[in-house]
Amino acid sequence: MAVDEQGAVLCCDGQSSHSDSGIANGVQDATTASNPCCQTSCAKGGGIPPPALEGTKWSLLLDIGRTTFTFMPLNWATDGMRLELPVAVEFRPGGELAVIGVGSFLGSWFAPDNPGGLVEFMPALQAMLPRPPQVQVRPTVSNGKWRIVPDQEDGRLVEFFIETNGFRRGVIWLPPGKLRFRAKAYGQLLAPGTDPVVTIRESRSVFGAIFGAFSGATMGPMSLVACAAAGAYGLRRVGIVVGRWSFTRLEEEELS
């Protein structure tokens, strides 16, 4: 059984594909696997199986870099710089998402030195400020969580995340925290749709306050303050796209 972009279940021929990814921007593949999307025929009788991801293992290929309308700073991932990061995960009982393999990080990596606030969106101002000393780090990707969202997509929406300690190389970096993913699940199959995205959550309260204040400027001082506060609150934690991801199903023999 396979799933199209709109989530419709399609019959398929049972074939699978196999893709390899090499070293890109200092990261080497952790593992590769065959694509499971066409390995199961459509269920007879018209029944669509409920999500059953426990015990399944997947190879995720994260393509981190600038995307259209990203809310990352202007100097992030410039000049086409991208990071391809392969991560193997297992959906375990109790909502645990175990990281069972990560690609090798080649070369030197450093801790992110984001100044925070409005300054990180003003490269010219950053150039005039003293730069903090570089702190070399060893990038890590650790276990996360997964869950079925019962009240969305007929109970088939799966949300999951893994965690990183934060790292930077050149003009591309990831802050410490969670890398988030979403997909639909049909039995043991994932269906993320077209161009699935990797997101993080950060504060953009400064922008919210500026936009709110601009909106309320014509209505008097009290309205200006109230709109600025409302805008800052509305953007206190927002989802920010930092790349895209693809996946393949891992079988036991491919892990040995």
N, C-alpha and C positions, 0 to 999 in steps of 0.2 A: 504494500500500500504506500502511495506517495501522496503528497499534499501540494496543491498549487499555491500561488501567491495569495489568493483569497481564502485559503484554508479549506478548499473543497477537496474531497478524497477522490483520488484517481486510481484506476487500475494500471498496473505496470507489468513489465516483462520479466522481472526478477533479476535483471542484470545489475551489476554494481560497478563503480569506478574506483580508481586508485590514483591518488595524487601525492607527489613528493614535493617538499619545499626545502630549499637549501639554506645557505647562510645569507642573511640580509641585514645590513646595518648592524653587524656585530652580534647577531643572534643566530644560533644554530638549532635545527629541528630537534625536538625531543623524540618524536615518533610520528609515523604516518599510519594510515589505516584506510580500509575500503569504505566507500560511501554506502550507508544502509538504506537510503531512501527508496530503493527499488528492490529490496530483498524479501518483502512480504507481499503476497497477493492480497487483493481486496477480500475482506471478510464476506462470506456468503450469507445471504439473508439480510443484507443491508445494515448490519450492526457495526457501529464504529467503536473500537475498544477505548476505554477510559485511559487516562495517563497511567503508565506503569514503568517509571524510570528507575526504580530502585534496583541497584546491582548493575546498571548499564555503565559502560565506560566510553568516553568520547575524547577525541583529539580536537582541540579548539585552536585555530590559527588566528591570532589577533593581529590586525593590520592597523597599527596606531599611527595617526598622522592627521594633518589638517583636512577637514571636510567642509562642505558648503554650510555657511551660517553657523560655524562653531562659535562658542562663547569663550574660547580660550584666548589668552593674550595675543597681541599682534605679532610678537616675536617668537611665538611657539610654532615649531615644525615648519619653519620657512624654507624656501628653496627646494621644496619637494621632499624634504627629509621625512623618512618613515621608519618605523620599527616593526618588524614582523616577529611576533613572539608566539611560539607554539607551546601549548599547555595541555597536558592530559589530565582529565578529571574523572571521578567516579561518583555517581549519585547513590549515596548510602542511606540506609534507614535513619529515621529521626531527623531528616532535613539536613544532614551533613553532606557537603560537597567537598570531597577529598581531592587534593592535588597530588597526583601520582607520578607526574613527570613534567619537567620544564626544560625548555631549550637552554643552551649554554650562552651566557653573556660574555662575549669576547671583548678584550680591551679594558680600558679604564672607565669606570662609572662613578658619578658623584651625586651627592645629596642635592635635591632641588633647592634653589636659592631664590624662590619667588618672594618679592618684596611685599606682596599682598596689597589689598585695597586698590585704589585707582592708579597707583604708581605702576603696577605691573601691566597696565594697558597703555602706558606712555613710554615707548622705547627711548625717545629723545631725553626725557627726564631721567630715566634709568642710566643713560650713558654719562650723565653729569654726577651721579651719586657714586660714592665709593662702593666697590664690590666686596662682598664678604669673602673670606678665604674659602677655597674649595675643600670640601670634605669628601674623601673617597669612601665609597660604600660598596658593599656586595649586594646586588639586587636579589630580592627574594620574592617569591609568589607563594602564598600559603592558603590553607583551607578556608572555605567559606560556607555558605548556607544555600539551600534551595527550598522552594515552596510552590505548591499549587494555589493559585488565586481562585477560590471557588465561585466568586460572583462576577467573573469576567470570562469572555470567550467560552461560555457554556462549561466552565470548570476545566478548561484545557490550557489556560495560560500558566506558564512556568516562569518564575522569576528566580534567578540565581546570581551569586557573586563570588569572586575570589578576592583575596587581599594582597596588597603589595606594600613594601616598606618605603616606597618612593625612591626614584632614581632619575638621573639626568645624564645625557651624553650630547654635547653640543647644544643645538637649539631645540631638542626634543626631550621632554621629561614627563613623568607621571608623578603626581603627588601621593603621599602615603594615604592609604585608604582602600576603598572597595571599587573594583571594576565590575560593573553590573551588566546583565544580559537578560533578554526576554525571548521566549519562543512559545509556540503551541506544542502540545504533546498528544500523539495518537498512539496509544499503547506504548511500545518502547521506541517510538520514532519521534525525533524532534523536527519541528517545522518552523524555523524562524522567519520565513517570508523573504521578500526581496530586500537585499542590502541591510541585513541586521546590524545594529550599531552597538558599540561599547560605550557606556556612559559612566561618568563619575558625578558626584554631588558636591557642589561648592557654594559658597555664599557669593552673591552679586548684589548685596544690599546697597553698596555705594551707587551702583547704576540705578537701582530702584528708587533711592532717595532723590537722585538728580532728575530722573524722569517725572517722579511725583511732584517735586517742587516746581518743575517747569509747567506741569499741567495745572497746578493750583496757584501759579503766580498772578494770574489775572483776577483772582477771587479774593484777594486780601491776605494779610499776614497769617491769620489763623488758618485759612484754607491751605496756604503754602506749607505750613508746618505739618498740618494733618495729612496732606497728600504725600509729602516727603516721607513721613513716618509709615504710611500705608504702603508706599512703594518699596521702602526698605524691608518691611516685614514680608511683603509678597515675594521678594527675591532673596530671602534669607538662606534658603537651600534650594538650588535648582539643579535639574539634570543637564549635564553638559556632554555632548558627543565628543569623544576623543579618538574614534576610529570605527572600524567595522570588523566583523568576525565571520569565519566559516567553520565548518565542522565535518568530521567523519567519525563513523562508529568504530570502536576498537573491539576486537575479539580477543579471547584469552590467548590464543596462539601468537598473536601479534605483540603481546606484552611479555612473553617469555624470552 
